């Protein structure tokens, strides 16, 4: 059974998954706004500039959208290096290093979740440059909303260190890491459900706490 058939059979679960996304993201945004304010002030004090980083990513159906992230790098960082981040990238600010380590930079994506561009759990959205390299099989990850977390986010939470040790970081990402991530995404798509989302969210929290 291919992924489209799996998703078709689980249409009801996908509707429930979306309802959960809306409810939880709305409540979370109302509760976390003081933390958002603290993060925003820390970013601006450390490195004056925009609070959010709005990079173009590819969403469901191949539709591009702008992802929300608390800015963890210098202004115009995407014009000063690769689309991927390697090791102790000099573009990362002091506050940004902390935000990345604790995954607090991802909290801004609750806005994308509420707007329907993302889900709490789903394949991490990729930049157009790398999506253009997908095979027809790999493009199946675009059948669902991308997510804040997934199996790949947990398995490759130290991705920057792996890339830092590579002679050609971008080649390693394209030829090794990206295909491995997509296979983990396919695993999620075969079991997609609200229950699977809850399990992955708990595993993500555990991974962040353990560092």
PyMOL commands that set and color helices and strands:
alter all, ss='L'
color gray80, all
select helices_A, chain A and resi 3-9+11-46+60-62+77-79+94-102+104-115+128-131+138-143+151-155+159-164+169-191+194-210
alter helices_A, ss='H'
color red, helices_A
select strands_A, chain A and resi 52-58+64-70+118-121+146-149
alter strands_A, ss='S'
color yellow, strands_A
deselect
rebuild
show_as cartoon
